[in-house]
């Protein structure tokens, strides 16, 4: 059963109880009021008659006046002897139909007469210290019954009509009061059917309980939408990570398969030929060693990449950028005699400090310098320059090597990506991916400008040490 039906029935039952009780109360009060008036009337008439029949002074005999003035069409007046017999009367009472003997006098109450009841009152009359008789006044209550019958004739249909109209009015009012709830339920069902958590229920104009319910539902929808978006974002991130991991494992498998295949083939040839060809055996061992070194380098880079993929590296000390870049330049210069490496521009970083990991920063510059030297011919050059802005340190690594084609520029920081011109050189395509990750961990940026055959310029921007970080480093 709907709420509106239960509410309408409850209100109707309450209204029925109130109206029926009110009608009964009016009926009983009217009956008591009319009966009280008749009782007062018979008492008053009895008192008047007693004054007229009182014995004269010095006598005990009752006077018997004309009783007609004291009676009327519905009033009977009698003077009774002490034994209850009638001495005089105005009007008629059937003594066979009622108990009006002397043993029940005086009395006050209703007596039944043929066709109608009477309200009676009997008062003794004293003379000489004894009861000389009684005065009895009786009045018909037919007028009361007629009035009450008319009143009941009005109250019963009036109550029924009132209940009908009140029931219709209650039903309409309940329908009108609950109509906003129906619209709210329809709107909520539409939102549930659409599955769009961004939709909201239309709030009502009045600030009542329904408006509060609407605001509560909208708040719940907003919370669900936020949770759904967070879940969707997490799901997409997991999907992206899963896709990256799948590609990463595929690339690692591909990159490791080549040297392993070469090494296994070489070992099989050596096993078949034995010591019959020492020169071939020596060359094969050299090739195997190169492939093993390539695999070791790749594993080291993969380990570095895995570490950078973990939670952000804790940067916990002040690093003088000039020292880190200078050490990287010296290490590359000792390892490579050609092409010419010029690091004179590092002097501009004197006194510049950043907040970071010195080992990671050194690895970052070693990757950039090694990458530039690898793809620059022997008679070429590699130049390191630096500068300071208001809040950042800028380091550029420029070369006049083979450059990078425009189609390859958007992908050079991807893992295992190697441009077509770079595949003739050793490497696994992980260096620049590691460099980009290290720059990101230090809050910096890296960009490249290049074109095929005209060299490349990598520009690295790192934020300088802030005052808060400097004070924190002093505390540590």
C-alpha positions in Angstrom: 0.0 0.0 0.0 1.3 3.4 -1.0 2.1 6.0 1.6 -0.5 8.4 0.3 -3.2 5.6 0.7 -2.1 4.8 4.2 -2.0 8.5 5.1 -5.4 9.2 3.6 -6.9 6.2 5.4 -5.4 7.3 8.7 -6.7 10.8 8.3 -10.1 9.5 7.4 -10.3 7.3 10.5 -9.2 10.2 12.7 -11.9 12.4 11.1 -14.6 9.8 11.5 -13.8 9.4 15.2 -13.8 13.2 15.6 -17.0 13.8 13.8 -18.9 10.9 15.3 -17.8 11.9 18.8 -18.7 15.5 18.1 -22.2 14.5 16.8 -22.8 12.2 19.8 -21.6 14.9 22.2 -24.0 17.5 20.6 -26.9 15.0 20.7 -26.3 14.2 24.4 -25.8 17.8 25.4 -29.0 18.8 23.6 -30.9 16.0 25.2 -29.6 16.8 28.7 -30.3 20.6 28.2 -33.9 20.1 27.0 -34.6 17.5 29.8 -33.1 19.9 32.3 -35.5 22.7 31.1 -38.5 20.4 31.5 -37.4 19.4 35.0 -37.1 23.0 36.0 -40.5 23.7 34.5 -42.3 21.0 36.4 -40.6 22.0 39.7 -41.6 25.6 39.1 -45.2 24.6 38.4 -45.3 22.3 41.4 -44.1 25.2 43.6 -46.9 27.5 42.3 -49.6 24.8 42.8 -48.4 24.1 46.4 -48.6 27.8 47.2 -52.3 27.7 46.0 -53.3 24.5 47.9 -51.7 25.2 51.3 -54.2 24.9 54.1 -55.5 28.1 55.7 -54.1 29.1 59.1 -55.6 27.1 61.8 -56.8 24.3 59.5 -55.4 21.1 58.0 -57.6 20.8 55.0 -56.1 21.3 51.6 -57.6 23.9 49.4 -58.6 22.8 46.0 -58.3 25.6 43.5 -59.0 25.6 39.8 -56.0 23.8 38.3 -56.6 24.8 34.7 -54.3 27.8 34.8 -51.4 25.6 36.0 -51.9 23.0 33.2 -51.5 23.1 29.4 -51.8 20.8 26.4 -48.8 18.7 27.4 -48.8 19.4 31.2 -50.9 17.5 33.7 -51.5 18.8 37.3 -53.0 16.7 40.1 -53.7 17.1 43.8 -53.4 13.7 45.5 -54.6 12.4 48.9 -52.0 11.0 51.2 -52.9 7.5 49.9 -52.2 8.5 46.3 -55.8 8.8 45.1 -56.7 11.8 43.0 -58.6 14.6 44.7 -58.4 17.1 41.7 -56.7 17.2 38.4 -56.2 19.1 35.2 -55.3 16.7 32.4 -55.2 12.9 32.5 -52.6 10.3 33.5 -53.2 6.5 33.0 -52.5 5.0 36.4 -52.7 1.5 35.0 -49.7 2.3 32.8 -47.6 3.8 35.5 -46.7 3.3 39.1 -48.2 6.4 40.8 -49.4 5.1 44.2 -48.7 6.7 47.5 -45.8 4.4 48.4 -43.7 5.9 45.6 -44.4 9.5 46.4 -42.8 12.0 46.3 -40.9 11.1 43.2 -39.2 12.7 40.1 -38.6 11.0 36.8 -40.0 9.6 33.6 -43.1 7.6 33.5 -44.5 5.8 30.5 -47.9 6.7 29.2 -49.6 5.3 26.1 -47.8 6.8 23.2 -45.5 9.1 25.1 -43.4 9.4 28.3 -43.9 12.1 30.9 -41.5 13.9 33.2 -43.1 13.9 36.7 -42.5 15.7 40.0 -44.5 15.2 43.2 -44.2 17.5 46.2 -45.8 16.7 49.6 -48.1 19.4 51.2 -47.9 19.6 55.0 -50.5 20.8 57.4 -50.6 20.5 61.1 -47.3 18.7 61.1 -48.6 16.0 58.8 -48.6 15.2 55.1 -52.0 16.3 53.9 -51.5 15.3 50.3 -49.3 15.7 47.3 -49.1 18.0 44.3 -48.0 16.1 41.1 -47.0 17.9 37.9 -46.3 15.9 34.8 -45.0 17.2 31.4 -44.8 15.3 28.2 -41.3 15.0 26.8 -42.7 14.5 23.3 -41.2 17.8 22.2 -37.8 16.7 23.3 -38.1 13.5 21.3 -39.2 15.4 18.3 -36.4 17.9 18.6 -33.8 15.2 19.1 -35.3 13.2 16.2 -34.9 16.3 14.0 -31.4 16.9 15.3 -30.5 13.3 14.5 -32.0 13.7 11.1 -29.6 16.6 10.5 -26.5 15.2 12.2 -26.4 11.7 10.5 -26.6 12.9 6.9 -24.6 16.0 7.7 -21.9 13.8 9.2 -22.0 11.5 6.2 -21.8 14.3 3.7 -19.0 16.0 5.6 -17.1 12.7 5.7 -17.4 12.3 1.9 -16.3 15.8 1.1 -13.6 15.7 3.7 -12.4 12.4 2.4 -12.1 13.8 -1.1 -10.3 16.9 0.2 -7.9 14.8 2.2 -7.1 12.6 -0.8 -6.5 15.6 -3.0 -4.3 17.3 -0.3 -2.3 14.1 0.3 -1.9 13.7 -3.5 -0.7 17.3 -3.8 1.6 17.0 -0.8 3.2 13.8 -2.1 3.4 14.9 -5.7 7.0 16.3 -5.2 8.0 12.9 -3.8 6.6 11.2 -6.9 8.6 13.6 -9.2 11.7 13.0 -7.0 11.2 9.2 -7.4 10.8 9.6 -11.2 13.9 11.7 -11.5 15.9 9.3 -9.4 14.7 6.4 -11.5 15.7 8.3 -14.6 19.2 8.9 -13.2 19.5 5.2 -12.3 18.2 4.2 -15.8 20.7 6.5 -17.6 23.6 5.4 -15.5 25.0 8.9 -15.7 26.2 9.9 -12.2 26.7 13.5 -13.3 23.0 14.1 -13.5 21.4 15.8 -10.5 17.8 16.0 -9.2 16.0 19.3 -9.6 15.6 20.9 -6.2 12.2 22.3 -5.2 11.4 26.0 -4.6 10.4 25.5 -1.0 12.9 24.8 1.7 11.1 21.9 3.3 11.8 18.2 4.1 11.6 17.2 0.4 14.2 19.9 -0.5 16.4 18.4 2.2 15.9 14.9 0.8 16.7 16.2 -2.7 19.9 17.8 -1.5 20.8 14.6 0.3 20.3 12.5 -2.8 22.3 15.0 -4.9 25.1 14.8 -2.4 25.0 11.0 -2.5 25.1 11.2 -6.4 28.0 13.6 -6.2 29.9 11.2 -3.9 29.1 8.3 -6.2 30.2 10.3 -9.2 33.5 11.2 -7.5 34.0 7.5 -6.4 33.1 6.3 -9.9 35.6 8.8 -11.6 38.3 7.8 -9.1 37.6 4.2 -9.8 37.6 4.8 -13.6 40.8 6.8 -13.4 42.4 4.0 -11.3 41.2 1.4 -13.8 42.6 3.4 -16.7 45.9 3.8 -14.9 46.0 0.1 -14.2 45.2 -0.6 -17.9 47.9 1.8 -19.0 50.4 0.4 -16.6 49.5 -3.1 -17.7 49.9 -2.1 -21.4 53.2 -0.4 -20.6 54.4 -3.5 -18.7 53.3 -5.8 -21.6 55.2 -3.7 -24.1 58.2 -3.4 -21.7 58.4 -7.2 -21.3 58.0 -7.7 -25.0 60.8 -5.2 -25.8 63.0 -6.6 -23.1 62.5 -10.1 -24.5 63.2 -8.9 -28.0 66.3 -7.0 -27.0 67.7 -9.9 -24.9 66.9 -12.6 -27.5 69.3 -11.2 -30.1 72.5 -11.4 -28.0 71.5 -14.6 -26.4 70.8 -16.1 -29.9 74.2 -14.9 -31.1 76.0 -16.3 -28.1 74.2 -19.7 -28.3 74.9 -19.9 -32.0 78.6 -19.1 -31.4 78.9 -21.7 -28.7 77.3 -24.3 -30.9 79.8 -23.5 -33.7 82.7 -23.6 -31.3 81.4 -27.0 -30.0 81.2 -28.4 -33.5 84.5 -27.1 -34.8 86.5 -27.6 -31.7 90.1 -26.5 -31.9 90.4 -26.9 -35.7 90.3 -23.2 -36.4 91.9 -21.1 -33.6 91.4 -17.8 -35.4 87.7 -18.4 -35.8 87.4 -19.5 -32.2 89.1 -16.3 -31.0 86.9 -14.0 -33.1 83.8 -15.8 -31.9 84.9 -15.4 -28.3 85.4 -11.7 -28.9 81.9 -11.4 -30.4 80.5 -13.3 -27.5 82.2 -11.0 -25.0 80.8 -7.9 -26.8 77.3 -9.4 -26.7 77.7 -10.2 -23.0 78.9 -6.6 -22.3 75.9 -5.3 -24.2 73.6 -7.6 -22.2 75.3 -6.4 -18.9 74.8 -2.8 -19.9 71.2 -3.4 -20.8 70.5 -5.2 -17.5 72.2 -2.2 -15.6 70.0 0.2 -17.5 66.9 -1.9 -16.9 67.7 -1.9 -13.2 68.1 1.8 -13.2 64.8 2.2 -15.1 63.1 -0.1 -12.6 64.3 2.0 -9.7 63.1 5.2 -11.3 59.7 3.6 -11.9 59.3 3.0 -8.2 58.0 5.7 -5.7 59.6 9.1 -6.2 63.2 9.1 -5.1 63.8 10.9 -1.9 65.8 14.0 -2.6 67.6 14.7 0.6 70.7 16.9 0.1 72.0 20.0 -1.5 73.9 19.4 -4.8 76.3 21.9 -6.4 75.4 21.5 -10.1 78.8 22.7 -11.4 80.6 19.9 -9.6 78.2 17.2 -10.9 78.4 18.4 -14.5 82.2 18.8 -14.3 82.6 15.2 -13.0 80.5 13.9 -15.8 82.5 15.8 -18.4 85.8 14.5 -17.0 84.6 10.9 -16.9 83.4 11.1 -20.6 86.6 12.8 -21.6 88.8 10.1 -20.2 86.7 7.4 -21.8 86.4 9.0 -25.2 89.2 10.9 -27.1 87.0 11.7 -30.0 84.9 13.7 -30.8 86.1 16.9 -29.1 84.2 17.6 -25.9 84.1 21.2 -24.7 82.7 21.9 -21.2 84.0 25.4 -20.7 80.4 26.8 -20.4 79.9 25.0 -17.1 81.6 27.9 -15.3 78.3 29.7 -15.4 76.9 27.2 -12.9 79.4 28.2 -10.2 77.5 28.4 -6.9 74.2 27.1 -8.3 72.7 24.5 -6.0 69.8 22.1 -6.6 67.9 19.8 -4.2 68.4 16.2 -5.4 70.4 13.0 -5.6 74.0 13.6 -6.8 74.4 10.1 -8.2 71.2 10.3 -10.2 72.1 13.8 -11.5 75.5 12.6 -12.6 74.0 9.6 -14.3 71.6 12.0 -16.1 74.5 14.1 -17.5 76.5 11.0 -18.4 73.6 9.7 -20.5 73.3 13.0 -22.4 77.1 13.3 -23.0 77.5 9.7 -24.0 74.5 9.9 -26.3 75.9 13.0 -28.0 79.4 11.5 -28.4 78.1 8.2 -29.7 76.2 9.8 -32.6 78.8 12.5 -33.5 81.7 11.6 -36.0 85.3 11.6 -34.8 86.0 15.0 -36.4 82.9 16.6 -34.8 82.4 18.3 -31.5 80.2 18.2 -28.4 79.7 21.4 -26.4 78.2 21.8 -22.9 76.9 25.3 -22.0 75.0 26.5 -19.0 73.1 29.5 -17.7 71.0 30.7 -14.7 67.6 32.3 -14.6 65.8 33.6 -11.6 64.7 30.2 -10.3 66.3 27.6 -12.6 69.6 26.3 -13.9 69.7 25.6 -17.7 72.2 23.2 -19.2 72.5 22.5 -22.9 74.4 19.6 -24.6 74.9 20.4 -28.3 76.6 18.3 -31.0 77.0 18.4 -34.8 76.4 14.7 -35.2 73.9 12.8 -37.3 70.9 14.5 -35.7 67.4 13.1 -35.3 64.7 13.0 -38.0 61.5 15.0 -37.4 59.5 11.8 -37.4 61.6 10.3 -34.6 61.6 13.4 -32.3 58.3 12.6 -30.5 59.5 9.1 -29.6 63.1 9.4 -28.5 62.2 9.4 -24.8 60.2 6.2 -25.1 61.7 3.0 -23.8 63.5 0.8 -26.4 62.8 3.3 -29.2 65.7 3.7 -31.6 65.7 5.9 -34.6 66.6 4.4 -38.0 69.9 6.3 -38.1 70.8 5.1 -34.6 70.4 1.4 -35.1 73.9 1.1 -36.6 75.3 2.0 -33.1 75.3 -0.1 -30.0 72.6 0.5 -27.4 69.2 -0.7 -26.3 67.2 2.6 -26.5 66.9 3.0 -22.7 69.3 5.9 -22.0 67.1 8.8 -22.9 64.1 7.2 -21.3 66.1 7.0 -18.0 67.2 10.6 -18.5 63.6 11.8 -18.9 62.6 9.9 -15.8 65.4 11.4 -13.7 64.6 14.9 -14.9 61.0 14.4 -13.9 62.0 13.2 -10.4 64.0 16.3 -9.9 61.2 18.6 -10.9 62.9 19.7 -14.2 62.2 19.5 -17.9 64.1 18.3 -20.9 63.6 19.1 -24.5 65.4 18.5 -27.8 65.9 20.4 -31.0 67.3 18.5 -33.9 67.1 17.7 -37.6 68.6 14.9 -39.6 72.2 15.5 -40.5 72.6 18.8 -38.5 73.2 17.7 -35.0 71.1 17.9 -31.8 70.7 20.2 -28.8 69.3 18.8 -25.5 68.2 21.5 -23.1 67.9 20.6 -19.5 66.1 22.9 -16.9 66.4 22.2 -13.2 64.8 24.2 -10.3 67.4 25.9 -8.1 67.4 25.3 -4.4 64.7 27.3 -2.5 65.2 28.9 0.8 63.1 26.4 2.6 65.0 23.5 1.1 68.3 25.1 2.0 67.3 25.6 5.7 66.0 22.0 5.7 69.4 20.8 4.4 71.1 22.7 7.2 69.0 20.9 9.8 69.7 17.5 8.3 
